[in-house]
Amino acid sequence: MLSQMEPTPQDNAVLWRCEICGNGNTLSIAPEEIPAIDSSDYLLAKSAQGEDGPANNGLIVFCVDTSGSMGVDHRLWSVKTAVTEQLDELCRTQPNSRVALVTFGSIVSAFGDDDLQ
């Protein structure tokens, strides 16, 4: 587990401490929202199926942390590899999808089609 939550004297608040940088942030969170196990599972659903096949005119936004901590253990390289694989899959399965990239570190930048609003 990459982070830890510790109780605080405040009601419904915990201190979330990042294991990577050690920085602590106080979170106001209900007790039932605090993870009970050291695992996070994410379920991704396939795109909606229309009458003419997959809905392939959507917008996919990749948000990538480019801060200094991403240089540790080749993290940014791993993200770049994962995004590249996703883009290859989109080209094969949803060629009409639009893609945008948002990077954030010391500044936030957005990249994409000229017609993105």
Biopython code that builds the backbone (N, CA, C, O; Angstrom):
import numpy as np
from Bio.PDB.StructureBuilder import StructureBuilder

atoms = [
    (1, "MET", "N", (0.852, -1.182, 0.000)),
    (1, "MET", "CA", (0.000, 0.000, 0.000)),
    (1, "MET", "C", (0.888, 1.233, 0.000)),
    (1, "MET", "O", (1.838, 1.317, 0.779)),
    (2, "LEU", "N", (0.585, 2.187, -0.869)),
    (2, "LEU", "CA", (1.443, 3.345, -1.031)),
    (2, "LEU", "C", (1.102, 4.495, -0.111)),
    (2, "LEU", "O", (1.810, 5.502, -0.117)),
    (3, "SER", "N", (0.058, 4.391, 0.670)),
    (3, "SER", "CA", (-0.273, 5.479, 1.570)),
    (3, "SER", "C", (-0.874, 4.919, 2.846)),
    (3, "SER", "O", (-1.223, 3.742, 2.934)),
    (4, "GLN", "N", (-0.981, 5.793, 3.828)),
    (4, "GLN", "CA", (-1.524, 5.392, 5.119)),
    (4, "GLN", "C", (-2.487, 6.452, 5.607)),
    (4, "GLN", "O", (-2.328, 7.635, 5.307)),
    (5, "MET", "N", (-3.498, 6.019, 6.369)),
    (5, "MET", "CA", (-4.414, 6.965, 7.004)),
    (5, "MET", "C", (-4.311, 6.771, 8.503)),
    (5, "MET", "O", (-4.339, 5.647, 9.004)),
    (6, "GLU", "N", (-4.190, 7.890, 9.213)),
    (6, "GLU", "CA", (-4.070, 7.864, 10.665)),
    (6, "GLU", "C", (-5.183, 8.707, 11.264)),
    (6, "GLU", "O", (-5.533, 9.743, 10.698)),
    (7, "PRO", "N", (-5.752, 8.295, 12.399)),
    (7, "PRO", "CA", (-6.783, 9.115, 13.039)),
    (7, "PRO", "C", (-6.211, 10.459, 13.500)),
    (7, "PRO", "O", (-5.018, 10.578, 13.778)),
    (8, "THR", "N", (-7.079, 11.456, 13.573)),
    (8, "THR", "CA", (-6.698, 12.777, 14.086)),
    (8, "THR", "C", (-7.659, 13.135, 15.213)),
    (8, "THR", "O", (-8.695, 12.488, 15.366)),
    (9, "PRO", "N", (-7.330, 14.165, 16.011)),
    (9, "PRO", "CA", (-8.233, 14.578, 17.084)),
    (9, "PRO", "C", (-9.548, 15.163, 16.564)),
    (9, "PRO", "O", (-10.528, 15.229, 17.306)),
    (10, "GLN", "N", (-9.580, 15.585, 15.306)),
    (10, "GLN", "CA", (-10.788, 16.184, 14.730)),
    (10, "GLN", "C", (-11.816, 15.088, 14.426)),
    (10, "GLN", "O", (-11.454, 13.973, 14.049)),
    (11, "ASP", "N", (-13.107, 15.422, 14.596)),
    (11, "ASP", "CA", (-14.165, 14.484, 14.247)),
    (11, "ASP", "C", (-14.173, 14.249, 12.742)),
    (11, "ASP", "O", (-13.996, 15.182, 11.959)),
    (12, "ASN", "N", (-14.379, 12.997, 12.345)),
    (12, "ASN", "CA", (-14.472, 12.610, 10.935)),
    (12, "ASN", "C", (-13.296, 13.105, 10.096)),
    (12, "ASN", "O", (-13.475, 13.493, 8.941)),
    (13, "ALA", "N", (-12.111, 13.093, 10.666)),
    (13, "ALA", "CA", (-10.935, 13.506, 9.910)),
    (13, "ALA", "C", (-9.835, 12.476, 10.111)),
    (13, "ALA", "O", (-9.688, 11.891, 11.185)),
    (14, "VAL", "N", (-9.079, 12.273, 9.062)),
    (14, "VAL", "CA", (-7.916, 11.391, 9.134)),
    (14, "VAL", "C", (-6.748, 12.102, 8.477)),
    (14, "VAL", "O", (-6.930, 12.992, 7.646)),
    (15, "LEU", "N", (-5.565, 11.703, 8.857)),
    (15, "LEU", "CA", (-4.361, 12.221, 8.239)),
    (15, "LEU", "C", (-3.913, 11.195, 7.209)),
    (15, "LEU", "O", (-3.562, 10.067, 7.557)),
    (16, "TRP", "N", (-3.925, 11.590, 5.938)),
    (16, "TRP", "CA", (-3.436, 10.723, 4.879)),
    (16, "TRP", "C", (-1.978, 11.055, 4.653)),
    (16, "TRP", "O", (-1.638, 12.205, 4.377)),
    (17, "ARG", "N", (-1.104, 10.054, 4.768)),
    (17, "ARG", "CA", (0.326, 10.270, 4.619)),
    (17, "ARG", "C", (0.836, 9.463, 3.427)),
    (17, "ARG", "O", (0.678, 8.243, 3.372)),
    (18, "CYS", "N", (1.445, 10.158, 2.483)),
    (18, "CYS", "CA", (2.005, 9.518, 1.300)),
    (18, "CYS", "C", (3.285, 8.789, 1.685)),
    (18, "CYS", "O", (4.178, 9.375, 2.297)),
    (19, "GLU", "N", (3.374, 7.524, 1.331)),
    (19, "GLU", "CA", (4.553, 6.732, 1.650)),
    (19, "GLU", "C", (5.757, 7.159, 0.814)),
    (19, "GLU", "O", (6.902, 6.975, 1.229)),
    (20, "ILE", "N", (5.501, 7.721, -0.349)),
    (20, "ILE", "CA", (6.590, 8.104, -1.248)),
    (20, "ILE", "C", (7.295, 9.357, -0.750)),
    (20, "ILE", "O", (8.518, 9.372, -0.612)),
    (21, "CYS", "N", (6.527, 10.408, -0.481)),
    (21, "CYS", "CA", (7.153, 11.676, -0.092)),
    (21, "CYS", "C", (7.012, 11.983, 1.395)),
    (21, "CYS", "O", (7.702, 12.862, 1.911)),
    (22, "GLY", "N", (6.113, 11.259, 2.101)),
    (22, "GLY", "CA", (5.919, 11.492, 3.523)),
    (22, "GLY", "C", (5.044, 12.665, 3.858)),
    (22, "GLY", "O", (4.820, 12.948, 5.035)),
    (23, "ASN", "N", (4.533, 13.368, 2.846)),
    (23, "ASN", "CA", (3.689, 14.532, 3.077)),
    (23, "ASN", "C", (2.351, 14.090, 3.662)),
    (23, "ASN", "O", (1.798, 13.070, 3.252)),
    (24, "GLY", "N", (1.834, 14.853, 4.616)),
    (24, "GLY", "CA", (0.552, 14.532, 5.243)),
    (24, "GLY", "C", (-0.521, 15.536, 4.888)),
    (24, "GLY", "O", (-0.250, 16.734, 4.813)),
    (25, "ASN", "N", (-1.742, 15.061, 4.666)),
    (25, "ASN", "CA", (-2.891, 15.905, 4.358)),
    (25, "ASN", "C", (-4.064, 15.456, 5.216)),
    (25, "ASN", "O", (-4.362, 14.264, 5.281)),
    (26, "THR", "N", (-4.731, 16.395, 5.876)),
    (26, "THR", "CA", (-5.894, 16.061, 6.677)),
    (26, "THR", "C", (-7.108, 15.980, 5.771)),
    (26, "THR", "O", (-7.385, 16.898, 4.999)),
    (27, "LEU", "N", (-7.829, 14.872, 5.872)),
    (27, "LEU", "CA", (-9.022, 14.652, 5.067)),
    (27, "LEU", "C", (-10.236, 14.569, 5.973)),
    (27, "LEU", "O", (-10.197, 13.895, 7.002)),
    (28, "SER", "N", (-11.306, 15.241, 5.606)),
    (28, "SER", "CA", (-12.584, 15.078, 6.298)),
    (28, "SER", "C", (-13.314, 13.951, 5.590)),
    (28, "SER", "O", (-13.707, 14.086, 4.432)),
    (29, "ILE", "N", (-13.491, 12.859, 6.279)),
    (29, "ILE", "CA", (-14.046, 11.669, 5.651)),
    (29, "ILE", "C", (-14.882, 10.904, 6.674)),
    (29, "ILE", "O", (-14.494, 10.759, 7.833)),
    (30, "ALA", "N", (-16.025, 10.424, 6.225)),
    (30, "ALA", "CA", (-16.892, 9.639, 7.115)),
    (30, "ALA", "C", (-16.228, 8.293, 7.392)),
    (30, "ALA", "O", (-15.560, 7.744, 6.516)),
    (31, "PRO", "N", (-16.404, 7.757, 8.595)),
    (31, "PRO", "CA", (-15.755, 6.488, 8.946)),
    (31, "PRO", "C", (-16.036, 5.366, 7.944)),
    (31, "PRO", "O", (-15.154, 4.551, 7.676)),
    (32, "GLU", "N", (-17.248, 5.310, 7.390)),
    (32, "GLU", "CA", (-17.569, 4.227, 6.453)),
    (32, "GLU", "C", (-16.878, 4.397, 5.094)),
    (32, "GLU", "O", (-16.859, 3.464, 4.291)),
    (33, "GLU", "N", (-16.312, 5.578, 4.834)),
    (33, "GLU", "CA", (-15.601, 5.809, 3.582)),
    (33, "GLU", "C", (-14.114, 5.470, 3.674)),
    (33, "GLU", "O", (-13.425, 5.428, 2.655)),
    (34, "ILE", "N", (-13.624, 5.230, 4.872)),
    (34, "ILE", "CA", (-12.215, 4.880, 5.054)),
    (34, "ILE", "C", (-12.031, 3.436, 4.600)),
    (34, "ILE", "O", (-12.755, 2.553, 5.059)),
    (35, "PRO", "N", (-11.070, 3.179, 3.702)),
    (35, "PRO", "CA", (-10.857, 1.811, 3.234)),
    (35, "PRO", "C", (-10.586, 0.860, 4.393)),
    (35, "PRO", "O", (-9.801, 1.169, 5.290)),
    (36, "ALA", "N", (-11.237, -0.291, 4.369)),
    (36, "ALA", "CA", (-11.093, -1.272, 5.438)),
    (36, "ALA", "C", (-9.982, -2.273, 5.149)),
    (36, "ALA", "O", (-9.523, -2.973, 6.052)),
    (37, "ILE", "N", (-9.547, -2.345, 3.884)),
    (37, "ILE", "CA", (-8.504, -3.287, 3.510)),
    (37, "ILE", "C", (-7.423, -2.557, 2.726)),
    (37, "ILE", "O", (-7.640, -1.443, 2.250)),
    (38, "ASP", "N", (-6.267, -3.181, 2.593)),
    (38, "ASP", "CA", (-5.141, -2.577, 1.887)),
    (38, "ASP", "C", (-5.179, -2.901, 0.396)),
    (38, "ASP", "O", (-4.195, -3.378, -0.169)),
    (39, "SER", "N", (-6.311, -2.639, -0.228)),
    (39, "SER", "CA", (-6.451, -2.949, -1.644)),
    (39, "SER", "C", (-7.394, -1.947, -2.293)),
    (39, "SER", "O", (-8.348, -1.478, -1.673)),
    (40, "SER", "N", (-7.114, -1.632, -3.539)),
    (40, "SER", "CA", (-8.012, -0.795, -4.324)),
    (40, "SER", "C", (-8.271, -1.509, -5.635)),
    (40, "SER", "O", (-7.335, -1.840, -6.363)),
    (41, "ASP", "N", (-9.524, -1.744, -5.934)),
    (41, "ASP", "CA", (-9.900, -2.393, -7.177)),
    (41, "ASP", "C", (-10.660, -1.403, -8.026)),
    (41, "ASP", "O", (-11.540, -0.700, -7.529)),
    (42, "TYR", "N", (-10.331, -1.340, -9.302)),
    (42, "TYR", "CA", (-10.994, -0.450, -10.233)),
    (42, "TYR", "C", (-11.628, -1.287, -11.331)),
    (42, "TYR", "O", (-10.965, -2.128, -11.939)),
    (43, "LEU", "N", (-12.898, -1.061, -11.583)),
    (43, "LEU", "CA", (-13.602, -1.767, -12.633)),
    (43, "LEU", "C", (-13.836, -0.805, -13.779)),
    (43, "LEU", "O", (-14.390, 0.279, -13.594)),
    (44, "LEU", "N", (-13.417, -1.205, -14.945)),
    (44, "LEU", "CA", (-13.601, -0.386, -16.126)),
    (44, "LEU", "C", (-14.617, -1.054, -17.029)),
    (44, "LEU", "O", (-14.519, -2.250, -17.305)),
    (45, "ALA", "N", (-15.575, -0.301, -17.484)),
    (45, "ALA", "CA", (-16.603, -0.843, -18.370)),
    (45, "ALA", "C", (-16.241, -0.538, -19.812)),
    (45, "ALA", "O", (-15.619, 0.482, -20.107)),
    (46, "LYS", "N", (-16.640, -1.436, -20.708)),
    (46, "LYS", "CA", (-16.446, -1.184, -22.126)),
    (46, "LYS", "C", (-17.341, -0.031, -22.546)),
    (46, "LYS", "O", (-18.313, 0.294, -21.864)),
    (47, "SER", "N", (-17.007, 0.582, -23.673)),
    (47, "SER", "CA", (-17.813, 1.687, -24.163)),
    (47, "SER", "C", (-19.195, 1.199, -24.552)),
    (47, "SER", "O", (-19.398, 0.018, -24.834)),
    (48, "ALA", "N", (-20.144, 2.126, -24.564)),
    (48, "ALA", "CA", (-21.528, 1.786, -24.887)),
    (48, "ALA", "C", (-21.622, 1.276, -26.324)),
    (48, "ALA", "O", (-20.923, 1.760, -27.215)),
    (49, "GLN", "N", (-22.482, 0.310, -26.530)),
    (49, "GLN", "CA", (-22.715, -0.232, -27.864)),
    (49, "GLN", "C", (-23.950, 0.431, -28.453)),
    (49, "GLN", "O", (-25.028, 0.378, -27.863)),
    (50, "GLY", "N", (-23.798, 1.047, -29.603)),
    (50, "GLY", "CA", (-24.929, 1.641, -30.295)),
    (50, "GLY", "C", (-25.440, 0.691, -31.362)),
    (50, "GLY", "O", (-24.916, -0.411, -31.525)),
    (51, "GLU", "N", (-26.451, 1.115, -32.082)),
    (51, "GLU", "CA", (-27.002, 0.287, -33.142)),
    (51, "GLU", "C", (-25.969, 0.020, -34.226)),
    (51, "GLU", "O", (-25.995, -1.039, -34.853)),
    (52, "ASP", "N", (-25.072, 0.952, -34.454)),
    (52, "ASP", "CA", (-24.073, 0.808, -35.506)),
    (52, "ASP", "C", (-22.743, 0.295, -34.966)),
    (52, "ASP", "O", (-21.719, 0.443, -35.633)),
    (53, "GLY", "N", (-22.729, -0.295, -33.798)),
    (53, "GLY", "CA", (-21.491, -0.809, -33.215)),
    (53, "GLY", "C", (-21.045, 0.068, -32.066)),
    (53, "GLY", "O", (-21.849, 0.801, -31.490)),
    (54, "PRO", "N", (-19.750, -0.002, -31.724)),
    (54, "PRO", "CA", (-19.250, 0.753, -30.578)),
    (54, "PRO", "C", (-19.412, 2.254, -30.758)),
    (54, "PRO", "O", (-19.292, 2.791, -31.859)),
    (55, "ALA", "N", (-19.685, 2.902, -29.654)),
    (55, "ALA", "CA", (-19.726, 4.371, -29.661)),
    (55, "ALA", "C", (-18.281, 4.835, -29.749)),
    (55, "ALA", "O", (-17.548, 4.771, -28.762)),
    (56, "ASN", "N", (-17.864, 5.301, -30.924)),
    (56, "ASN", "CA", (-16.445, 5.617, -31.096)),
    (56, "ASN", "C", (-16.221, 7.072, -31.486)),
    (56, "ASN", "O", (-15.296, 7.384, -32.236)),
    (57, "ASN", "N", (-17.051, 7.942, -30.989)),
    (57, "ASN", "CA", (-16.828, 9.354, -31.234)),
    (57, "ASN", "C", (-16.678, 10.110, -29.921)),
    (57, "ASN", "O", (-16.915, 11.317, -29.867)),
    (58, "GLY", "N", (-16.289, 9.415, -28.877)),
    (58, "GLY", "CA", (-16.146, 10.027, -27.568)),
    (58, "GLY", "C", (-14.808, 10.725, -27.400)),
    (58, "GLY", "O", (-13.967, 10.738, -28.298)),
    (59, "LEU", "N", (-14.644, 11.293, -26.242)),
    (59, "LEU", "CA", (-13.403, 11.967, -25.883)),
    (59, "LEU", "C", (-12.774, 11.214, -24.727)),
    (59, "LEU", "O", (-13.408, 11.008, -23.693)),
    (60, "ILE", "N", (-11.550, 10.812, -24.901)),
    (60, "ILE", "CA", (-10.797, 10.134, -23.845)),
    (60, "ILE", "C", (-9.727, 11.109, -23.374)),
    (60, "ILE", "O", (-8.958, 11.633, -24.180)),
    (61, "VAL", "N", (-9.680, 11.351, -22.067)),
    (61, "VAL", "CA", (-8.713, 12.288, -21.497)),
    (61, "VAL", "C", (-7.748, 11.507, -20.614)),
    (61, "VAL", "O", (-8.161, 10.837, -19.667)),
    (62, "PHE", "N", (-6.473, 11.598, -20.930)),
    (62, "PHE", "CA", (-5.434, 11.002, -20.102)),
    (62, "PHE", "C", (-4.877, 12.106, -19.219)),
    (62, "PHE", "O", (-4.439, 13.140, -19.724)),
    (63, "CYS", "N", (-4.887, 11.900, -17.904)),
    (63, "CYS", "CA", (-4.325, 12.853, -16.939)),
    (63, "CYS", "C", (-3.048, 12.233, -16.378)),
    (63, "CYS", "O", (-3.085, 11.154, -15.785)),
    (64, "VAL", "N", (-1.933, 12.909, -16.566)),
    (64, "VAL", "CA", (-0.633, 12.342, -16.212)),
    (64, "VAL", "C", (0.116, 13.275, -15.269)),
    (64, "VAL", "O", (0.301, 14.458, -15.553)),
    (65, "ASP", "N", (0.538, 12.718, -14.152)),
    (65, "ASP", "CA", (1.362, 13.432, -13.176)),
    (65, "ASP", "C", (2.791, 13.479, -13.718)),
    (65, "ASP", "O", (3.403, 12.432, -13.929)),
    (66, "THR", "N", (3.321, 14.663, -13.942)),
    (66, "THR", "CA", (4.687, 14.813, -14.448)),
    (66, "THR", "C", (5.607, 15.449, -13.405)),
    (66, "THR", "O", (6.677, 15.957, -13.740)),
    (67, "SER", "N", (5.185, 15.419, -12.146)),
    (67, "SER", "CA", (5.999, 16.022, -11.090)),
    (67, "SER", "C", (7.284, 15.215, -10.893)),
    (67, "SER", "O", (7.428, 14.114, -11.425)),
    (68, "GLY", "N", (8.184, 15.766, -10.143)),
    (68, "GLY", "CA", (9.483, 15.142, -9.912)),
    (68, "GLY", "C", (9.410, 13.738, -9.345)),
    (68, "GLY", "O", (10.267, 12.907, -9.647)),
    (69, "SER", "N", (8.403, 13.458, -8.527)),
    (69, "SER", "CA", (8.306, 12.126, -7.928)),
    (69, "SER", "C", (8.039, 11.042, -8.968)),
    (69, "SER", "O", (8.259, 9.860, -8.700)),
    (70, "MET", "N", (7.569, 11.429, -10.146)),
    (70, "MET", "CA", (7.300, 10.439, -11.189)),
    (70, "MET", "C", (8.591, 9.911, -11.826)),
    (70, "MET", "O", (8.555, 8.934, -12.573)),
    (71, "GLY", "N", (9.723, 10.548, -11.536)),
    (71, "GLY", "CA", (11.003, 10.056, -12.042)),
    (71, "GLY", "C", (11.543, 8.885, -11.244)),
    (71, "GLY", "O", (12.460, 8.197, -11.693)),
    (72, "VAL", "N", (10.979, 8.651, -10.055)),
    (72, "VAL", "CA", (11.424, 7.565, -9.194)),
    (72, "VAL", "C", (10.961, 6.237, -9.772)),
    (72, "VAL", "O", (9.804, 6.100, -10.169)),
    (73, "ASP", "N", (11.858, 5.258, -9.821)),
    (73, "ASP", "CA", (11.532, 3.892, -10.253)),
    (73, "ASP", "C", (10.857, 3.852, -11.621)),
    (73, "ASP", "O", (10.002, 3.000, -11.860)),
    (74, "HIS", "N", (11.223, 4.743, -12.503)),
    (74, "HIS", "CA", (10.709, 4.730, -13.883)),
    (74, "HIS", "C", (9.194, 4.873, -13.951)),
    (74, "HIS", "O", (8.571, 4.328, -14.863)),
    (75, "ARG", "N", (8.590, 5.587, -13.016)),
    (75, "ARG", "CA", (7.125, 5.730, -12.993)),
    (75, "ARG", "C", (6.598, 6.413, -14.244)),
    (75, "ARG", "O", (5.636, 5.939, -14.847)),
    (76, "LEU", "N", (7.214, 7.519, -14.641)),
    (76, "LEU", "CA", (6.724, 8.245, -15.816)),
    (76, "LEU", "C", (6.864, 7.386, -17.074)),
    (76, "LEU", "O", (5.992, 7.407, -17.943)),
    (77, "TRP", "N", (7.946, 6.644, -17.168)),
    (77, "TRP", "CA", (8.130, 5.724, -18.302)),
    (77, "TRP", "C", (7.011, 4.690, -18.324)),
    (77, "TRP", "O", (6.491, 4.362, -19.390)),
    (78, "SER", "N", (6.635, 4.173, -17.153)),
    (78, "SER", "CA", (5.557, 3.181, -17.071)),
    (78, "SER", "C", (4.231, 3.776, -17.516)),
    (78, "SER", "O", (3.463, 3.125, -18.224)),
    (79, "VAL", "N", (3.959, 5.011, -17.104)),
    (79, "VAL", "CA", (2.718, 5.679, -17.514)),
    (79, "VAL", "C", (2.732, 5.901, -19.020)),
    (79, "VAL", "O", (1.727, 5.666, -19.692)),
    (80, "LYS", "N", (3.864, 6.353, -19.554)),
    (80, "LYS", "CA", (3.976, 6.585, -20.994)),
    (80, "LYS", "C", (3.720, 5.288, -21.761)),
    (80, "LYS", "O", (3.027, 5.298, -22.779)),
    (81, "THR", "N", (4.266, 4.189, -21.286)),
    (81, "THR", "CA", (4.052, 2.894, -21.934)),
    (81, "THR", "C", (2.580, 2.504, -21.891)),
    (81, "THR", "O", (2.035, 2.031, -22.888)),
    (82, "ALA", "N", (1.934, 2.698, -20.745)),
    (82, "ALA", "CA", (0.515, 2.345, -20.601)),
    (82, "ALA", "C", (-0.360, 3.204, -21.508)),
    (82, "ALA", "O", (-1.285, 2.690, -22.136)),
    (83, "VAL", "N", (-0.082, 4.505, -21.586)),
    (83, "VAL", "CA", (-0.868, 5.394, -22.444)),
    (83, "VAL", "C", (-0.664, 5.013, -23.912)),
    (83, "VAL", "O", (-1.621, 4.994, -24.686)),
    (84, "THR", "N", (0.567, 4.711, -24.294)),
    (84, "THR", "CA", (0.846, 4.303, -25.672)),
    (84, "THR", "C", (0.067, 3.041, -26.032)),
    (84, "THR", "O", (-0.495, 2.952, -27.124)),
    (85, "GLU", "N", (0.031, 2.074, -25.134)),
    (85, "GLU", "CA", (-0.731, 0.845, -25.379)),
    (85, "GLU", "C", (-2.219, 1.146, -25.510)),
    (85, "GLU", "O", (-2.894, 0.569, -26.362)),
    (86, "GLN", "N", (-2.731, 2.036, -24.680)),
    (86, "GLN", "CA", (-4.141, 2.414, -24.766)),
    (86, "GLN", "C", (-4.440, 3.119, -26.087)),
    (86, "GLN", "O", (-5.488, 2.887, -26.690)),
    (87, "LEU", "N", (-3.528, 3.979, -26.540)),
    (87, "LEU", "CA", (-3.715, 4.669, -27.812)),
    (87, "LEU", "C", (-3.705, 3.686, -28.977)),
    (87, "LEU", "O", (-4.498, 3.821, -29.909)),
    (88, "ASP", "N", (-2.815, 2.699, -28.931)),
    (88, "ASP", "CA", (-2.793, 1.660, -29.968)),
    (88, "ASP", "C", (-4.116, 0.909, -30.006)),
    (88, "ASP", "O", (-4.652, 0.637, -31.080)),
    (89, "GLU", "N", (-4.641, 0.576, -28.833)),
    (89, "GLU", "CA", (-5.925, -0.135, -28.745)),
    (89, "GLU", "C", (-7.064, 0.739, -29.268)),
    (89, "GLU", "O", (-7.941, 0.246, -29.978)),
    (90, "LEU", "N", (-7.062, 2.012, -28.930)),
    (90, "LEU", "CA", (-8.091, 2.925, -29.432)),
    (90, "LEU", "C", (-8.042, 3.046, -30.949)),
    (90, "LEU", "O", (-9.085, 3.087, -31.602)),
    (91, "CYS", "N", (-6.850, 3.102, -31.510)),
    (91, "CYS", "CA", (-6.723, 3.183, -32.972)),
    (91, "CYS", "C", (-7.344, 1.966, -33.635)),
    (91, "CYS", "O", (-7.952, 2.081, -34.699)),
    (92, "ARG", "N", (-7.197, 0.798, -33.013)),
    (92, "ARG", "CA", (-7.755, -0.434, -33.575)),
    (92, "ARG", "C", (-9.257, -0.530, -33.366)),
    (92, "ARG", "O", (-9.984, -0.932, -34.275)),
    (93, "THR", "N", (-9.731, -0.168, -32.182)),
    (93, "THR", "CA", (-11.128, -0.450, -31.825)),
    (93, "THR", "C", (-12.061, 0.751, -31.920)),
    (93, "THR", "O", (-13.257, 0.579, -32.154)),
    (94, "GLN", "N", (-11.545, 1.955, -31.746)),
    (94, "GLN", "CA", (-12.380, 3.163, -31.781)),
    (94, "GLN", "C", (-11.634, 4.274, -32.511)),
    (94, "GLN", "O", (-11.257, 5.274, -31.900)),
    (95, "PRO", "N", (-11.420, 4.104, -33.815)),
    (95, "PRO", "CA", (-10.568, 5.037, -34.547)),
    (95, "PRO", "C", (-11.097, 6.472, -34.627)),
    (95, "PRO", "O", (-10.332, 7.388, -34.930)),
    (96, "ASN", "N", (-12.368, 6.682, -34.365)),
    (96, "ASN", "CA", (-12.919, 8.036, -34.437)),
    (96, "ASN", "C", (-12.926, 8.763, -33.097)),
    (96, "ASN", "O", (-13.401, 9.895, -33.009)),
    (97, "SER", "N", (-12.415, 8.135, -32.073)),
    (97, "SER", "CA", (-12.370, 8.780, -30.760)),
    (97, "SER", "C", (-11.387, 9.936, -30.769)),
    (97, "SER", "O", (-10.376, 9.913, -31.470)),
    (98, "ARG", "N", (-11.705, 10.939, -29.980)),
    (98, "ARG", "CA", (-10.796, 12.061, -29.783)),
    (98, "ARG", "C", (-10.044, 11.823, -28.485)),
    (98, "ARG", "O", (-10.575, 11.235, -27.543)),
    (99, "VAL", "N", (-8.806, 12.283, -28.448)),
    (99, "VAL", "CA", (-7.956, 12.062, -27.282)),
    (99, "VAL", "C", (-7.362, 13.392, -26.843)),
    (99, "VAL", "O", (-6.951, 14.211, -27.664)),
    (100, "ALA", "N", (-7.327, 13.586, -25.531)),
    (100, "ALA", "CA", (-6.670, 14.762, -24.953)),
    (100, "ALA", "C", (-5.711, 14.279, -23.868)),
    (100, "ALA", "O", (-5.900, 13.217, -23.274)),
    (101, "LEU", "N", (-4.697, 15.071, -23.630)),
    (101, "LEU", "CA", (-3.709, 14.775, -22.598)),
    (101, "LEU", "C", (-3.618, 15.975, -21.680)),
    (101, "LEU", "O", (-3.408, 17.099, -22.137)),
    (102, "VAL", "N", (-3.776, 15.743, -20.392)),
    (102, "VAL", "CA", (-3.587, 16.784, -19.382)),
    (102, "VAL", "C", (-2.413, 16.343, -18.525)),
    (102, "VAL", "O", (-2.427, 15.255, -17.949)),
    (103, "THR", "N", (-1.400, 17.191, -18.443)),
    (103, "THR", "CA", (-0.257, 16.899, -17.590)),
    (103, "THR", "C", (-0.252, 17.890, -16.432)),
    (103, "THR", "O", (-0.646, 19.047, -16.579)),
    (104, "PHE", "N", (0.196, 17.416, -15.294)),
    (104, "PHE", "CA", (0.271, 18.308, -14.137)),
    (104, "PHE", "C", (1.507, 17.979, -13.321)),
    (104, "PHE", "O", (1.852, 16.815, -13.117)),
    (105, "GLY", "N", (2.142, 18.998, -12.877)),
    (105, "GLY", "CA", (3.315, 18.932, -12.018)),
    (105, "GLY", "C", (3.353, 20.272, -11.319)),
    (105, "GLY", "O", (2.514, 20.560, -10.465)),
    (106, "SER", "N", (4.335, 21.100, -11.681)),
    (106, "SER", "CA", (4.338, 22.460, -11.138)),
    (106, "SER", "C", (3.352, 23.344, -11.904)),
    (106, "SER", "O", (2.924, 24.380, -11.396)),
    (107, "ILE", "N", (2.990, 22.936, -13.127)),
    (107, "ILE", "CA", (1.961, 23.623, -13.908)),
    (107, "ILE", "C", (1.050, 22.575, -14.543)),
    (107, "ILE", "O", (1.403, 21.398, -14.626)),
    (108, "VAL", "N", (-0.116, 23.012, -14.987)),
    (108, "VAL", "CA", (-1.059, 22.138, -15.677)),
    (108, "VAL", "C", (-1.082, 22.534, -17.135)),
    (108, "VAL", "O", (-1.199, 23.716, -17.460)),
    (109, "SER", "N", (-0.969, 21.542, -18.026)),
    (109, "SER", "CA", (-1.020, 21.779, -19.467)),
    (109, "SER", "C", (-2.002, 20.814, -20.093)),
    (109, "SER", "O", (-2.134, 19.675, -19.643)),
    (110, "ALA", "N", (-2.700, 21.269, -21.143)),
    (110, "ALA", "CA", (-3.637, 20.417, -21.860)),
    (110, "ALA", "C", (-3.250, 20.377, -23.330)),
    (110, "ALA", "O", (-2.921, 21.401, -23.928)),
    (111, "PHE", "N", (-3.296, 19.177, -23.902)),
    (111, "PHE", "CA", (-2.950, 18.967, -25.299)),
    (111, "PHE", "C", (-4.058, 18.148, -25.953)),
    (111, "PHE", "O", (-4.619, 17.250, -25.325)),
    (112, "GLY", "N", (-4.374, 18.451, -27.197)),
    (112, "GLY", "CA", (-5.397, 17.680, -27.890)),
    (112, "GLY", "C", (-5.719, 18.306, -29.220)),
    (112, "GLY", "O", (-4.994, 19.164, -29.724)),
    (113, "ASP", "N", (-6.830, 17.854, -29.781)),
    (113, "ASP", "CA", (-7.293, 18.399, -31.047)),
    (113, "ASP", "C", (-7.543, 19.892, -30.900)),
    (113, "ASP", "O", (-7.862, 20.372, -29.813)),
    (114, "ASP", "N", (-7.398, 20.618, -31.995)),
    (114, "ASP", "CA", (-7.635, 22.063, -31.966)),
    (114, "ASP", "C", (-9.068, 22.409, -31.604)),
    (114, "ASP", "O", (-9.341, 23.503, -31.109)),
    (115, "ASP", "N", (-9.999, 21.467, -31.851)),
    (115, "ASP", "CA", (-11.403, 21.772, -31.597)),
    (115, "ASP", "C", (-11.863, 21.408, -30.181)),
    (115, "ASP", "O", (-13.054, 21.500, -29.882)),
    (116, "LEU", "N", (-10.946, 21.001, -29.312)),
    (116, "LEU", "CA", (-11.327, 20.674, -27.938)),
    (116, "LEU", "C", (-11.708, 21.952, -27.212)),
    (116, "LEU", "O", (-11.028, 22.971, -27.327)),
    (117, "GLN", "N", (-12.783, 21.890, -26.478)),
    (117, "GLN", "CA", (-13.253, 23.059, -25.744)),
    (117, "GLN", "C", (-12.813, 22.957, -24.306)),
    (117, "GLN", "O", (-13.106, 23.846, -23.506)),
]
sb = StructureBuilder()
sb.init_structure("model")
sb.init_model(0)
sb.init_chain("A")
sb.init_seg("    ")
for serial, (resi, resn, name, xyz) in enumerate(atoms, 1):
    if name == "N":
        sb.init_residue(resn, " ", resi, " ")
    sb.init_atom(name, np.array(xyz, "f"), 0.0, 1.0, " ", f" {name:<3s}", serial, name[0])
structure = sb.get_structure()
